[in-house]
Amino acid sequence: MSDIDSVDRLEAILGKTPSAVNLKVIDHVDASAARWLAASPLMFAGFGDGEAGIAVTLGGGAPGFATAEPAMLAIPLAMLDDPALAVPGASFGSLFLVPGIGETLRINGRVAAVADGTARIAVAECYVHCAKALIRSGFWSAAPSDAAPSTPGEFAAAARFMALATIDAAGAADLSPKGDPAGTMAHIAGDQFWFADRPGNRRADSFRNIIAQPRIAAALLIPGSPHVAILGGTAMLTDDATARASFEVQGKVPLLATRIDDVEIELRPSPALARAALWPAAAAPADIKPAKMFADHVKLNKDKGLGARIAGAFVSVPGLMQRGLDKDYKDNLY
């Protein structure tokens, strides 16, 4: 195996993260992100502990179950599958989904307080993530079904979406979406769980985190089903050719694969996923436009350097951001 245990080796394979990628990240929930929350019936949440590692759960209910003031996100504990994970001081990473929209809203921070049945999260990062994972998974085209595989291996083979939770060396949590057709996203080989890297937003947060702190957690879904697989273990990145070749799609072999050792997998129904009632998917809200949110967040970013000014001028051109996203989703899906 050709394991990757340093950022230098990671960047030699993936390249350095372009500085412009971070310009879409703001430190509060702005009006467009608040509108996203109002339309979202489902979230994935990772809660990190510097000593215990990271755990993942789902939250869901009627659209708008989670609310926010600019600096604080509020989540009712009753909407979480595992409310005991939300403890003061825990780091927090999340993905919020809106039916019919491929992009996801990521909000990261730390649990500031838990009181009166509500977890309050001090927001550190808020940004829109690209739609490639949900597009590859066919997430919103799924038909509802109560059926689910009964073994971890069968579930992994049928899964098409995964929320990967990691933490960095300082204990800050991050949640990253992964998606592929069934049979090409993940598989179990012996006592190891494997999944592929695919093109995304190029921040590579989860990979950097795995190098610094390899304990991970993840939630696997079969779109259409209310059942989930929750897993945890120790991750290692590899560019081993044989491992990567098993994830080939459309003639494209991923640059990296991730191996999870000491894996523990629990199959269970998700009350949050059932409450969210995602399928059949509703039409996307007409007033939520991810490309505009990307542009708005670049303008709101506190970085006022030359790169930020150039990016601000770029996203100010009407329709240019949407055309760029459409081309990227078409040409760089794999």
N, C-alpha and C positions, 0 to 999 in steps of 0.2 A: 504494500500500500504506500502511496505517496502522500502522507498526511501533511496538512498545512497548519503549522503551529506559530506563525508569526504574521504580522500585518505586512511586512515586506514581501513575503511569499504570496500573500493574498493579492496584494496590489500588482505583483508581477504577472498574475493571471488575469485579474479583472480590470486592472488599471486603477489609477487614483480616482477618488470621488471628485467630480467636477465641483468647484466651489459654488457655481451658480445653483446647484441642486438644493443647497441649504437656504437659498433666498426665499423659498416658498414657505419656510417655517416661521410662524409667529409665536409669541409667548402668551397669547390670550385667546379666548373664544370671541371672534368678531361676529358681526351681524349675520354674515353668510354662513358661518359655522353653526350659529345658534339656529338658523333656519334648517340646516341639515339635521340637527338634533331633533327638531320638532317633527321631522318626517321619518325619523329612524325608529324601527321597531326592534332592532337587534344590535347588540354589541358583543364583541369578544374582549375580555379583560384579562390582563396578566398582572399579578400582584407579586412583587419581589421582596425578598428578605436577604440581606447581605450574608447571613449565615446559612439559612435553609435553602436558598436558591430562589426558584421561581415556580409559580403555579398559575394555571389558566382556568377560566370559567366563562360562561355565557351569561348575558343579561338580556332580557327581552320582555316586551309587553306591547301595549298600544303605542303607536308613534308618539314620540315626545315624552316617553317614560323617564328619560334623563334630560335634565335641564342645566342651564349654565348662566352665570353672570360672567363678565369678561375674565375674571381671574379664578373662578371656582366652578367646578363641575359637580352636580348633585345627582347621586344615583340611589334610588330606593333599594334597600337591602332585600326586600321581598321580590325584587325583579331579578336577583342573581341566583344562579343555580347553587353556588357555594358562597353564601354571604360571610362565612367565617373567615374567608381570605382577606376581607377588607378590614384591616386593623390600622390604627393610627401609626404613621411613620412608614408604612409599606410603600415601596415605589409602585407606580401604576403605568401601564401602557394599554392602549385600547384601539379597536377598530369599530367604527359605526357604519352600518350599511343602510342604504335607502333603496327600496324596491325599484328595479328597472335601471339603476345607475351602476356602472361598472367600477367607478372610482370608490374609494373608501375614505372616510375621515379618520385621521389618527390624532388622538389626544393623549399626551403623556404628562405625568406629573408625580405627585405623592399624596397619599391619604393624609389630609390635615386633621380630620375629625370624623368620628362615627357617633352620631347621637340622633335620638328621635326617629330611629328606623332609616336613617339616611347616611350614606358615606359621602363626605365632601372631599373633593380632590383639588389640591392646589395645582393649577395648570402651569406647566413649563413649556410645552410644545403643542402646537395645533397646526395641522397641515393636511392637504388632500393628497392621497396616494394614487398612483396610476391604475388604470383599469385592467391591466394585462392578466392578473391572476383570475379575476372573475370572468373575463372573456374566455380564457383558455378552459376554465372549468365548466362553461355553459351554465353558470350559476342561476341566472334568472329565467332560463328556458326550461327548467326542470318541471316535471309534473309531480303533484303531491302523492306520497306513498307512505304507508305505515310500515312497510317491510324494511328489514335491515339484516345484513349478514350476522351470523351468530358467533363467529370466531374472529380474533384480531387479524389474522392473515387475510381472511376474506374481506373484512371491513377495509383494511388498508388497500387491497387491490381494487375495491369498488369506489373508494374515496376520490373526490375530485377537488376538494378545497381543504386547506389547512391554515389555521392561525397559529403561527410559531411565536412563542414567548421566550425572550432571552433577557439577560441583564448584563450590564457592563461592569468593569472592575470596581466602580464606585457604587454599584447596586441599583442603578437607574434601569427601569424596565422598558422594554420595547416589544411591540407586537407587529409581526410582518405577515401579510397574506401570501399564500402559495396556492396555485391552481393549475390543473392539467386534466386532460381526459382520463377516465378510469383506466387503471393499469399502468399509467405512465407517471403518476405523481409520486407514489410511494409504494414500497413493498417490504415485506418481512423476509429475511433470509436467516434461518437458524434463530439465534437469540438477538439478532440485530435488526433495527428498523432503518430503512434508507429512504431518502427523498432527494430530489434533484434541485439544482439551482436553475432559474430561468431569468431572462432579461426583466428588469423592473425599474425602480427609480434611481438606481446606481448609488444610493447612499451606503448600501451594504452594512447597515447597522447590525443586523443579526449575526453576520459572519464575523465582524469585528468583536462582537460580544462573546461569541462562542470561543474565539481565541483567548480572550481575557478571562472568561468564566464559563466553562463548558456545560454546566447544568442547564437544561432546557425543559420546557413544557410545551404541549401543543394540543389543539383540538382539531380532530378530523371530522369532516362532514361528507355525506352523500347528498348533494342538493336534491330537495324534494322530501327527504326523510327527517323526522324529528329526533332521530337517534344520533349520538356522537360517540367518538372514541377519544378519551382523554389519556394522554400519555406523558411520561416524563422519563428522563435518562440523562446520559452524558454524551455530548455531541463531539464529533471530530470531522473536520472538513478534509476532503481528499480530491486530488485530480487524477486518481488512478483511472486508466483508460478503460479497463474492463467494467469497473463500477459505473462509470459515466455512460458507457455504451448501452447499458440496460435501460436508460431513460431516453433513448433517441425518439424524437417526434419530428415528422415531416422532414426527415433527413438531417435534422439538427441534433447534435450531441451537446449536452450542457457542459460548461467549462468546469463546473464543480459538482460534487455530490456530497451529501452529508450522511454520516453513519451515526446512529444512536446506539450506544452500548448500555448495558444494565437497564434496559427499557422495561417500564411497567405500563400496561395498557388496560384501561377500564372501558368497557362498552356499556352505555346506559342511555336511556331516554333523557332528553333535555327539556324540562318544563319551560325554560326561556324560549327555546326554539319553537315549541308548540304554541306558546302565547303569541309569538311574533307573527305566526300564520303567513309565512313568506310566499308560499306557493299555492295556486298559480300567482305569479308575480303581478302586482298592480302596475299600472303605467307610471313612468317616472314623473315626478312633479315638474310641471313646466317652468316653474320659477327657480329651480335649482340647476345651475349651470356650472359644472366643475371647471371648465376652462376659464370662466370668469373668476371663479374662486382662486384658481392658481394665480391669475393676474392680480387680483385684489391683495392676496397675501404677499406677493412680491413687493407691491407698493407699500404694504404695512410693515414689512421687515425693517428692523431698526438699523441694519447695515446700510450706511449711506456712502460707501466707497464707490470707486469708479465702476467696478463690476456690477454693483447693485443699480447704479444709475443707467448703465447700458441695458441691463435686464429690464428695468422699469420702462425704458423707451421701447424695447421690443414688445413687451406685453401690452403696451398702450395702443398698438396698431389693431384696429377692429378686425376680429376674425383670425388673426395670425396665430394666436395660441391654439385655437380649436383646430386649425388646419395642421399645425405641427403635431398635436396629439393624435389626430386621425391618421396621419402618415406614420407616426411611430407605432401605433397599435396595429397597423396593417403590415408594415415592413419588418418590425422587430419583435414580433410576438414570441418567436423562438430564436 
